[in-house]
Structures are given as C-alpha cells and as structure tokens.
Amino acid sequence: MPRDLKLPDYAPAPLSLSTIFSVFGISSLVVVSFVWILSGRSRETTKIDRLLMCWWAFTGLTQMILDGYFVFSPEFYKEKTSFYLAEVCEYVCVFFFCCIKFS
C-alpha cells in the first residue's frame, strides 16, 4: 500500500495474508489427501471420479477459508444497503451468464 494513501476509517485485517494463505494451504492439503484416501476405498470409483471429488473439496474449502474470512468479518457488512442479497443475486446471475456465454 502506498505510504501517502489516506483512507478514512480504514482498518487493516487482523490476520496477515501469509497467515490466511498458510492455513489455506495446509488445510487444502489435508482435505484433498483425506478425500483421495477415502475415495480410494471403493473399487468402483475411477481415477477421474476421485480427481473430481478432490477438486470439489478443494474449491469448497477455497470458498470457506478465503472468502469466508472476509464475509464473516464485521467490516464486510459495513455501509451495505438492505438490498444486499439482491446485489449478490445480481452478481451471481451476471457470473452465470458470462460462464455460459464464454464457455
């Protein structure tokens, strides 16, 4: 952040970015390993299925740790309108449209 930048009412995050990413990296490794080992117990599960299970566990964990930290911090809802859910739905619809259009 530039030293001459002045942001009124700015409060830095209580955790450093390296702490957040280290928790994310370690927990991702543990969860993906657990899913890989657990999915290997079934003889019917193919390698592609196991990789997909690991991928979904990884993306879910990414949302919970990286996005969840910011969502559940009190500053996230500061100065939000009462139509916050409508704004989120609008972003999801735009994202969905872009995914369909560009894929």
Chimera marker file (.cmm) of the C-alpha trace (Angstrom):
<marker_set name="trace">
<marker id="1" x="0.000" y="0.000" z="0.000" r="1" g="1" b="0" radius="0.5"/>
<marker id="2" x="1.406" y="3.430" z="-0.864" r="1" g="1" b="0" radius="0.5"/>
<marker id="3" x="2.566" y="5.379" z="2.189" r="1" g="1" b="0" radius="0.5"/>
<marker id="4" x="0.883" y="8.598" z="1.089" r="1" g="1" b="0" radius="0.5"/>
<marker id="5" x="-2.500" y="6.939" z="0.572" r="1" g="1" b="0" radius="0.5"/>
<marker id="6" x="-5.074" y="8.142" z="3.086" r="1" g="1" b="0" radius="0.5"/>
<marker id="7" x="-8.196" y="6.054" z="3.543" r="1" g="1" b="0" radius="0.5"/>
<marker id="8" x="-10.624" y="7.338" z="6.168" r="1" g="1" b="0" radius="0.5"/>
<marker id="9" x="-11.966" y="4.678" z="8.551" r="1" g="1" b="0" radius="0.5"/>
<marker id="10" x="-9.618" y="2.033" z="7.111" r="1" g="1" b="0" radius="0.5"/>
<marker id="11" x="-8.853" y="-0.814" z="9.487" r="1" g="1" b="0" radius="0.5"/>
<marker id="12" x="-6.366" y="-3.456" z="8.369" r="1" g="1" b="0" radius="0.5"/>
<marker id="13" x="-7.339" y="-7.107" z="8.619" r="1" g="1" b="0" radius="0.5"/>
<marker id="14" x="-6.367" y="-8.680" z="11.965" r="1" g="1" b="0" radius="0.5"/>
<marker id="15" x="-4.665" y="-11.625" z="10.235" r="1" g="1" b="0" radius="0.5"/>
<marker id="16" x="-1.825" y="-11.236" z="7.803" r="1" g="1" b="0" radius="0.5"/>
<marker id="17" x="-2.173" y="-12.501" z="4.267" r="1" g="1" b="0" radius="0.5"/>
<marker id="18" x="0.602" y="-15.037" z="4.844" r="1" g="1" b="0" radius="0.5"/>
<marker id="19" x="-1.303" y="-16.456" z="7.833" r="1" g="1" b="0" radius="0.5"/>
<marker id="20" x="-4.511" y="-16.770" z="5.822" r="1" g="1" b="0" radius="0.5"/>
<marker id="21" x="-2.720" y="-18.474" z="2.918" r="1" g="1" b="0" radius="0.5"/>
<marker id="22" x="-0.722" y="-20.808" z="5.162" r="1" g="1" b="0" radius="0.5"/>
<marker id="23" x="-3.926" y="-22.004" z="6.885" r="1" g="1" b="0" radius="0.5"/>
<marker id="24" x="-5.488" y="-22.369" z="3.439" r="1" g="1" b="0" radius="0.5"/>
<marker id="25" x="-2.542" y="-24.341" z="2.032" r="1" g="1" b="0" radius="0.5"/>
<marker id="26" x="-2.229" y="-26.738" z="4.951" r="1" g="1" b="0" radius="0.5"/>
<marker id="27" x="-5.947" y="-27.380" z="5.241" r="1" g="1" b="0" radius="0.5"/>
<marker id="28" x="-6.240" y="-27.869" z="1.468" r="1" g="1" b="0" radius="0.5"/>
<marker id="29" x="-3.504" y="-30.468" z="1.528" r="1" g="1" b="0" radius="0.5"/>
<marker id="30" x="-5.120" y="-32.300" z="4.447" r="1" g="1" b="0" radius="0.5"/>
<marker id="31" x="-8.651" y="-32.249" z="2.999" r="1" g="1" b="0" radius="0.5"/>
<marker id="32" x="-7.630" y="-33.254" z="-0.534" r="1" g="1" b="0" radius="0.5"/>
<marker id="33" x="-5.464" y="-36.085" z="0.856" r="1" g="1" b="0" radius="0.5"/>
<marker id="34" x="-8.333" y="-37.246" z="3.052" r="1" g="1" b="0" radius="0.5"/>
<marker id="35" x="-10.780" y="-37.215" z="0.116" r="1" g="1" b="0" radius="0.5"/>
<marker id="36" x="-8.278" y="-39.067" z="-2.090" r="1" g="1" b="0" radius="0.5"/>
<marker id="37" x="-7.683" y="-41.784" z="0.520" r="1" g="1" b="0" radius="0.5"/>
<marker id="38" x="-11.362" y="-42.093" z="1.419" r="1" g="1" b="0" radius="0.5"/>
<marker id="39" x="-12.461" y="-42.290" z="-2.223" r="1" g="1" b="0" radius="0.5"/>
<marker id="40" x="-9.851" y="-44.975" z="-2.896" r="1" g="1" b="0" radius="0.5"/>
<marker id="41" x="-11.639" y="-47.427" z="-0.626" r="1" g="1" b="0" radius="0.5"/>
<marker id="42" x="-14.306" y="-48.026" z="-3.247" r="1" g="1" b="0" radius="0.5"/>
<marker id="43" x="-13.252" y="-50.304" z="-6.101" r="1" g="1" b="0" radius="0.5"/>
<marker id="44" x="-15.893" y="-48.796" z="-8.403" r="1" g="1" b="0" radius="0.5"/>
<marker id="45" x="-14.516" y="-45.254" z="-8.229" r="1" g="1" b="0" radius="0.5"/>
<marker id="46" x="-12.410" y="-44.319" z="-11.230" r="1" g="1" b="0" radius="0.5"/>
<marker id="47" x="-9.373" y="-42.076" z="-11.087" r="1" g="1" b="0" radius="0.5"/>
<marker id="48" x="-11.310" y="-39.287" z="-12.844" r="1" g="1" b="0" radius="0.5"/>
<marker id="49" x="-14.080" y="-39.528" z="-10.222" r="1" g="1" b="0" radius="0.5"/>
<marker id="50" x="-11.511" y="-39.343" z="-7.443" r="1" g="1" b="0" radius="0.5"/>
<marker id="51" x="-9.859" y="-36.308" z="-9.014" r="1" g="1" b="0" radius="0.5"/>
<marker id="52" x="-13.248" y="-34.613" z="-9.383" r="1" g="1" b="0" radius="0.5"/>
<marker id="53" x="-14.046" y="-35.290" z="-5.735" r="1" g="1" b="0" radius="0.5"/>
<marker id="54" x="-10.721" y="-33.759" z="-4.721" r="1" g="1" b="0" radius="0.5"/>
<marker id="55" x="-11.353" y="-30.773" z="-6.990" r="1" g="1" b="0" radius="0.5"/>
<marker id="56" x="-14.779" y="-30.093" z="-5.468" r="1" g="1" b="0" radius="0.5"/>
<marker id="57" x="-13.402" y="-30.446" z="-1.944" r="1" g="1" b="0" radius="0.5"/>
<marker id="58" x="-10.602" y="-28.006" z="-2.840" r="1" g="1" b="0" radius="0.5"/>
<marker id="59" x="-12.950" y="-25.417" z="-4.364" r="1" g="1" b="0" radius="0.5"/>
<marker id="60" x="-15.347" y="-25.687" z="-1.431" r="1" g="1" b="0" radius="0.5"/>
<marker id="61" x="-12.502" y="-25.213" z="1.005" r="1" g="1" b="0" radius="0.5"/>
<marker id="62" x="-11.285" y="-22.236" z="-1.012" r="1" g="1" b="0" radius="0.5"/>
<marker id="63" x="-14.667" y="-20.573" z="-0.651" r="1" g="1" b="0" radius="0.5"/>
<marker id="64" x="-14.898" y="-21.303" z="3.060" r="1" g="1" b="0" radius="0.5"/>
<marker id="65" x="-11.416" y="-20.115" z="4.030" r="1" g="1" b="0" radius="0.5"/>
<marker id="66" x="-10.511" y="-17.335" z="1.629" r="1" g="1" b="0" radius="0.5"/>
<marker id="67" x="-13.968" y="-15.857" z="1.045" r="1" g="1" b="0" radius="0.5"/>
<marker id="68" x="-15.408" y="-16.820" z="4.410" r="1" g="1" b="0" radius="0.5"/>
<marker id="69" x="-12.819" y="-14.844" z="6.317" r="1" g="1" b="0" radius="0.5"/>
<marker id="70" x="-13.866" y="-11.641" z="4.629" r="1" g="1" b="0" radius="0.5"/>
<marker id="71" x="-17.598" y="-12.403" z="4.669" r="1" g="1" b="0" radius="0.5"/>
<marker id="72" x="-17.708" y="-13.072" z="8.397" r="1" g="1" b="0" radius="0.5"/>
<marker id="73" x="-15.599" y="-10.097" z="9.400" r="1" g="1" b="0" radius="0.5"/>
<marker id="74" x="-17.796" y="-7.291" z="10.768" r="1" g="1" b="0" radius="0.5"/>
<marker id="75" x="-16.373" y="-4.749" z="8.330" r="1" g="1" b="0" radius="0.5"/>
<marker id="76" x="-17.785" y="-6.663" z="5.346" r="1" g="1" b="0" radius="0.5"/>
<marker id="77" x="-21.371" y="-5.622" z="6.060" r="1" g="1" b="0" radius="0.5"/>
<marker id="78" x="-20.480" y="-2.074" z="6.999" r="1" g="1" b="0" radius="0.5"/>
<marker id="79" x="-22.266" y="0.514" z="4.856" r="1" g="1" b="0" radius="0.5"/>
<marker id="80" x="-24.264" y="-2.125" z="2.955" r="1" g="1" b="0" radius="0.5"/>
<marker id="81" x="-27.800" y="-1.470" z="1.853" r="1" g="1" b="0" radius="0.5"/>
<marker id="82" x="-30.770" y="-3.512" z="2.980" r="1" g="1" b="0" radius="0.5"/>
<marker id="83" x="-30.833" y="-4.979" z="-0.527" r="1" g="1" b="0" radius="0.5"/>
<marker id="84" x="-27.543" y="-6.803" z="-0.058" r="1" g="1" b="0" radius="0.5"/>
<marker id="85" x="-28.976" y="-10.195" z="-1.010" r="1" g="1" b="0" radius="0.5"/>
<marker id="86" x="-30.399" y="-8.734" z="-4.221" r="1" g="1" b="0" radius="0.5"/>
<marker id="87" x="-26.929" y="-7.382" z="-5.077" r="1" g="1" b="0" radius="0.5"/>
<marker id="88" x="-25.380" y="-10.819" z="-4.501" r="1" g="1" b="0" radius="0.5"/>
<marker id="89" x="-28.028" y="-12.472" z="-6.694" r="1" g="1" b="0" radius="0.5"/>
<marker id="90" x="-27.326" y="-9.919" z="-9.422" r="1" g="1" b="0" radius="0.5"/>
<marker id="91" x="-23.597" y="-10.743" z="-9.349" r="1" g="1" b="0" radius="0.5"/>
<marker id="92" x="-24.320" y="-14.472" z="-9.434" r="1" g="1" b="0" radius="0.5"/>
<marker id="93" x="-26.621" y="-14.049" z="-12.444" r="1" g="1" b="0" radius="0.5"/>
<marker id="94" x="-24.015" y="-11.990" z="-14.308" r="1" g="1" b="0" radius="0.5"/>
<marker id="95" x="-21.332" y="-14.560" z="-13.483" r="1" g="1" b="0" radius="0.5"/>
<marker id="96" x="-23.594" y="-17.410" z="-14.643" r="1" g="1" b="0" radius="0.5"/>
<marker id="97" x="-24.363" y="-15.588" z="-17.897" r="1" g="1" b="0" radius="0.5"/>
<marker id="98" x="-20.649" y="-14.964" z="-18.554" r="1" g="1" b="0" radius="0.5"/>
<marker id="99" x="-19.817" y="-18.613" z="-17.892" r="1" g="1" b="0" radius="0.5"/>
<marker id="100" x="-22.430" y="-19.781" z="-20.374" r="1" g="1" b="0" radius="0.5"/>
<marker id="101" x="-21.570" y="-17.191" z="-22.985" r="1" g="1" b="0" radius="0.5"/>
<marker id="102" x="-17.789" y="-17.694" z="-22.936" r="1" g="1" b="0" radius="0.5"/>
<marker id="103" x="-17.629" y="-21.449" z="-22.464" r="1" g="1" b="0" radius="0.5"/>
<link id1="1" id2="2" r="1" g="1" b="0" radius="0.2"/>
<link id1="2" id2="3" r="1" g="1" b="0" radius="0.2"/>
<link id1="3" id2="4" r="1" g="1" b="0" radius="0.2"/>
<link id1="4" id2="5" r="1" g="1" b="0" radius="0.2"/>
<link id1="5" id2="6" r="1" g="1" b="0" radius="0.2"/>
<link id1="6" id2="7" r="1" g="1" b="0" radius="0.2"/>
<link id1="7" id2="8" r="1" g="1" b="0" radius="0.2"/>
<link id1="8" id2="9" r="1" g="1" b="0" radius="0.2"/>
<link id1="9" id2="10" r="1" g="1" b="0" radius="0.2"/>
<link id1="10" id2="11" r="1" g="1" b="0" radius="0.2"/>
<link id1="11" id2="12" r="1" g="1" b="0" radius="0.2"/>
<link id1="12" id2="13" r="1" g="1" b="0" radius="0.2"/>
<link id1="13" id2="14" r="1" g="1" b="0" radius="0.2"/>
<link id1="14" id2="15" r="1" g="1" b="0" radius="0.2"/>
<link id1="15" id2="16" r="1" g="1" b="0" radius="0.2"/>
<link id1="16" id2="17" r="1" g="1" b="0" radius="0.2"/>
<link id1="17" id2="18" r="1" g="1" b="0" radius="0.2"/>
<link id1="18" id2="19" r="1" g="1" b="0" radius="0.2"/>
<link id1="19" id2="20" r="1" g="1" b="0" radius="0.2"/>
<link id1="20" id2="21" r="1" g="1" b="0" radius="0.2"/>
<link id1="21" id2="22" r="1" g="1" b="0" radius="0.2"/>
<link id1="22" id2="23" r="1" g="1" b="0" radius="0.2"/>
<link id1="23" id2="24" r="1" g="1" b="0" radius="0.2"/>
<link id1="24" id2="25" r="1" g="1" b="0" radius="0.2"/>
<link id1="25" id2="26" r="1" g="1" b="0" radius="0.2"/>
<link id1="26" id2="27" r="1" g="1" b="0" radius="0.2"/>
<link id1="27" id2="28" r="1" g="1" b="0" radius="0.2"/>
<link id1="28" id2="29" r="1" g="1" b="0" radius="0.2"/>
<link id1="29" id2="30" r="1" g="1" b="0" radius="0.2"/>
<link id1="30" id2="31" r="1" g="1" b="0" radius="0.2"/>
<link id1="31" id2="32" r="1" g="1" b="0" radius="0.2"/>
<link id1="32" id2="33" r="1" g="1" b="0" radius="0.2"/>
<link id1="33" id2="34" r="1" g="1" b="0" radius="0.2"/>
<link id1="34" id2="35" r="1" g="1" b="0" radius="0.2"/>
<link id1="35" id2="36" r="1" g="1" b="0" radius="0.2"/>
<link id1="36" id2="37" r="1" g="1" b="0" radius="0.2"/>
<link id1="37" id2="38" r="1" g="1" b="0" radius="0.2"/>
<link id1="38" id2="39" r="1" g="1" b="0" radius="0.2"/>
<link id1="39" id2="40" r="1" g="1" b="0" radius="0.2"/>
<link id1="40" id2="41" r="1" g="1" b="0" radius="0.2"/>
<link id1="41" id2="42" r="1" g="1" b="0" radius="0.2"/>
<link id1="42" id2="43" r="1" g="1" b="0" radius="0.2"/>
<link id1="43" id2="44" r="1" g="1" b="0" radius="0.2"/>
<link id1="44" id2="45" r="1" g="1" b="0" radius="0.2"/>
<link id1="45" id2="46" r="1" g="1" b="0" radius="0.2"/>
<link id1="46" id2="47" r="1" g="1" b="0" radius="0.2"/>
<link id1="47" id2="48" r="1" g="1" b="0" radius="0.2"/>
<link id1="48" id2="49" r="1" g="1" b="0" radius="0.2"/>
<link id1="49" id2="50" r="1" g="1" b="0" radius="0.2"/>
<link id1="50" id2="51" r="1" g="1" b="0" radius="0.2"/>
<link id1="51" id2="52" r="1" g="1" b="0" radius="0.2"/>
<link id1="52" id2="53" r="1" g="1" b="0" radius="0.2"/>
<link id1="53" id2="54" r="1" g="1" b="0" radius="0.2"/>
<link id1="54" id2="55" r="1" g="1" b="0" radius="0.2"/>
<link id1="55" id2="56" r="1" g="1" b="0" radius="0.2"/>
<link id1="56" id2="57" r="1" g="1" b="0" radius="0.2"/>
<link id1="57" id2="58" r="1" g="1" b="0" radius="0.2"/>
<link id1="58" id2="59" r="1" g="1" b="0" radius="0.2"/>
<link id1="59" id2="60" r="1" g="1" b="0" radius="0.2"/>
<link id1="60" id2="61" r="1" g="1" b="0" radius="0.2"/>
<link id1="61" id2="62" r="1" g="1" b="0" radius="0.2"/>
<link id1="62" id2="63" r="1" g="1" b="0" radius="0.2"/>
<link id1="63" id2="64" r="1" g="1" b="0" radius="0.2"/>
<link id1="64" id2="65" r="1" g="1" b="0" radius="0.2"/>
<link id1="65" id2="66" r="1" g="1" b="0" radius="0.2"/>
<link id1="66" id2="67" r="1" g="1" b="0" radius="0.2"/>
<link id1="67" id2="68" r="1" g="1" b="0" radius="0.2"/>
<link id1="68" id2="69" r="1" g="1" b="0" radius="0.2"/>
<link id1="69" id2="70" r="1" g="1" b="0" radius="0.2"/>
<link id1="70" id2="71" r="1" g="1" b="0" radius="0.2"/>
<link id1="71" id2="72" r="1" g="1" b="0" radius="0.2"/>
<link id1="72" id2="73" r="1" g="1" b="0" radius="0.2"/>
<link id1="73" id2="74" r="1" g="1" b="0" radius="0.2"/>
<link id1="74" id2="75" r="1" g="1" b="0" radius="0.2"/>
<link id1="75" id2="76" r="1" g="1" b="0" radius="0.2"/>
<link id1="76" id2="77" r="1" g="1" b="0" radius="0.2"/>
<link id1="77" id2="78" r="1" g="1" b="0" radius="0.2"/>
<link id1="78" id2="79" r="1" g="1" b="0" radius="0.2"/>
<link id1="79" id2="80" r="1" g="1" b="0" radius="0.2"/>
<link id1="80" id2="81" r="1" g="1" b="0" radius="0.2"/>
<link id1="81" id2="82" r="1" g="1" b="0" radius="0.2"/>
<link id1="82" id2="83" r="1" g="1" b="0" radius="0.2"/>
<link id1="83" id2="84" r="1" g="1" b="0" radius="0.2"/>
<link id1="84" id2="85" r="1" g="1" b="0" radius="0.2"/>
<link id1="85" id2="86" r="1" g="1" b="0" radius="0.2"/>
<link id1="86" id2="87" r="1" g="1" b="0" radius="0.2"/>
<link id1="87" id2="88" r="1" g="1" b="0" radius="0.2"/>
<link id1="88" id2="89" r="1" g="1" b="0" radius="0.2"/>
<link id1="89" id2="90" r="1" g="1" b="0" radius="0.2"/>
<link id1="90" id2="91" r="1" g="1" b="0" radius="0.2"/>
<link id1="91" id2="92" r="1" g="1" b="0" radius="0.2"/>
<link id1="92" id2="93" r="1" g="1" b="0" radius="0.2"/>
<link id1="93" id2="94" r="1" g="1" b="0" radius="0.2"/>
<link id1="94" id2="95" r="1" g="1" b="0" radius="0.2"/>
<link id1="95" id2="96" r="1" g="1" b="0" radius="0.2"/>
<link id1="96" id2="97" r="1" g="1" b="0" radius="0.2"/>
<link id1="97" id2="98" r="1" g="1" b="0" radius="0.2"/>
<link id1="98" id2="99" r="1" g="1" b="0" radius="0.2"/>
<link id1="99" id2="100" r="1" g="1" b="0" radius="0.2"/>
<link id1="100" id2="101" r="1" g="1" b="0" radius="0.2"/>
<link id1="101" id2="102" r="1" g="1" b="0" radius="0.2"/>
<link id1="102" id2="103" r="1" g="1" b="0" radius="0.2"/>
</marker_set>
